[in-house]
Amino acid sequence: MNLHDLIQKIDRQRKEQPIPPILGINEIARLIRVDHRTVRKAIKAGELPALRVGRDFRILRQDLSAWLRRMQAGQV
C-alpha cells in the first residue's frame, strides 16, 4: 500500500466515524494533527473553551468547530 492509498483509507475511516460530541485534549490533537500542548495552550489562552473534569479538560464539538473557523479566518 502506497502513501496515497493510506491517506485515502484514513480519510474514509474519518467519514465513517463521526466526531463525538465531547472530546479530550489528546483526541483533538490527533484529529487536527497537532501536538497536545498546542491544544492546551489554546485552552489556557482562552481561545478554546473547555470544561475542567478532574485533572483533564473536555471540549464540546461545537466549540472545537468554532475555534477552527476562527483560526481559518485568522482571528486567533
Buried (B, 14 or more C-beta within 10 A) or exposed (E): EEEEEEEEEEEEEEEEEEEEEBBBBEBBBEBEEEEBEEBBEBBEEEEBBBEEEEEEBBBBBEBBEEBBEEBEEEEE
